[in-house]
Amino acid sequence: MKLYYHPASTSCRPPMLFAAEANIPLEYELVDIFTGEQYKPAFESVNPNHLVPVLEDGDFRLTEASAILKYLADKIDSPQYPKDLKERARVNERMDWFNTQLNREFNYGFLYPQIFGFLKRSSPEVQDATVQWGKERSQKWLKVMNDHILGPGNNYVCGDRITIADYLGAAMLGVGEITGCKFSDYPNVCAWLGRMKALSSWSKVHEAITGYAQSIKDQPMVTV
Ligand SMILES: N[C@@H](CCC(=O)N[C@@H](CS)C(=O)NCC(=O)O)C(=O)O
C-alpha cells in the first residue's frame, strides 16, 4: 500500500503513526504541499480535493485521514478498531468529534491562523477576533475532553485501551503542544497526550512539524 503524504501535515500523521506502531508496511510518496504539488495534474488525478493523505491499495484509492485509519485497522484486524457494535460506534463518535469540533476550532480557527501565513486574516482586527474566537471555542472543547471524555477509567478517549481515535486526536492536539500550548487547565488532556507521546514512533512521525515549530518559536503566540 502507498500513502501520499507530507510529513508536516496534521492529517497525515495519524495514519503514519498508526502504520508505524502496527508495523504496517507503507510505501510513502511525498507530495510537496508547500510548493503546490497538490495542484499539479499528476496529483489532481489522484485526489481532486488537492489534499493529502491519500491511501492507495492496488487500484483502490481512499482519502480522509479518519477513513484511512479505519481501513488500515480493519485490514490487519486490529483490536484498536473494535468489532463490537457499541465499542466501534464510540470510536466513530470520537473520530467525528475530533474532525468536526476540535480540529475545526483548535487548529483551523485558533492555531493555524497564527502559524501559517496563508491563513492569517487580512487585518490585525480580524486576526485578533479570529484568534480570540478560536481560543474560546477551543477552551470549550478542551474542557469537554478533560472532564467528560478523559479521566478515571478513561486513560484513552474511548476507555482504558488505546484506539484509532486516539491517533487522530493526538495528532490534532500535538500541533498545540509543539507551538507552546501547555494545556495546564486540562490535566487529563496533558496526561493523555503524555501517553500518546510515549509511543515509540511518535518522535519520528513528528520530526517535520517539530522542526517547523522550532523555526517560528520567536513569533508571538496566543496559547491555551
Ligand atoms: N479532511 C481531510 C483534510 C486533509 C488536509 O487538510 N490536508 C492538508 C494537509 S494537513 C492538505 O493537503 N493541504 C493542502 C492544501 O490545502 O492545498 C483529511 O482528514 O484527510
The ligand as an SDF file (V2000), in Angstrom:
LIG
                    3D

 20 19  0  0  0  0  0  0  0  0999 V2000
  -10.3550   16.1560    5.6790 N   0  0  0  0  0  0  0  0  0  0  0  0
   -9.0370   15.8130    5.2070 C   0  0  0  0  0  0  0  0  0  0  0  0
   -8.1530   17.0320    5.3670 C   0  0  0  0  0  0  0  0  0  0  0  0
   -6.8080   16.8380    4.7000 C   0  0  0  0  0  0  0  0  0  0  0  0
   -5.9950   18.1240    4.7270 C   0  0  0  0  0  0  0  0  0  0  0  0
   -6.4710   19.1950    5.1650 O   0  0  0  0  0  0  0  0  0  0  0  0
   -4.7550   18.0240    4.2280 N   0  0  0  0  0  0  0  0  0  0  0  0
   -3.9010   19.1870    4.1820 C   0  0  0  0  0  0  0  0  0  0  0  0
   -2.6220   18.9220    4.9670 C   0  0  0  0  0  0  0  0  0  0  0  0
   -2.9800   18.6970    6.6820 S   0  0  0  0  0  0  0  0  0  0  0  0
   -3.5040   19.4580    2.7430 C   0  0  0  0  0  0  0  0  0  0  0  0
   -3.2410   18.5460    1.9970 O   0  0  0  0  0  0  0  0  0  0  0  0
   -3.4670   20.7410    2.3570 N   0  0  0  0  0  0  0  0  0  0  0  0
   -3.0820   21.1580    1.0560 C   0  0  0  0  0  0  0  0  0  0  0  0
   -3.8390   22.3650    0.5910 C   0  0  0  0  0  0  0  0  0  0  0  0
   -4.7040   22.8550    1.3400 O   0  0  0  0  0  0  0  0  0  0  0  0
   -3.5690   22.8410   -0.5080 O   0  0  0  0  0  0  0  0  0  0  0  0
   -8.4890   14.6100    5.9830 C   0  0  0  0  0  0  0  0  0  0  0  0
   -8.8930   14.4280    7.1380 O   0  0  0  0  0  0  0  0  0  0  0  0
   -7.6940   13.8500    5.4440 O   0  0  0  0  0  0  0  0  0  0  0  0
  1  2  1  0
  2  3  1  0
  2 18  1  0
  3  4  1  0
  4  5  1  0
  5  6  2  0
  5  7  1  0
  7  8  1  0
  8  9  1  0
  8 11  1  0
  9 10  1  0
 11 12  2  0
 11 13  1  0
 13 14  1  0
 14 15  1  0
 15 16  2  0
 15 17  1  0
 18 19  2  0
 18 20  1  0
M  END
$$$$
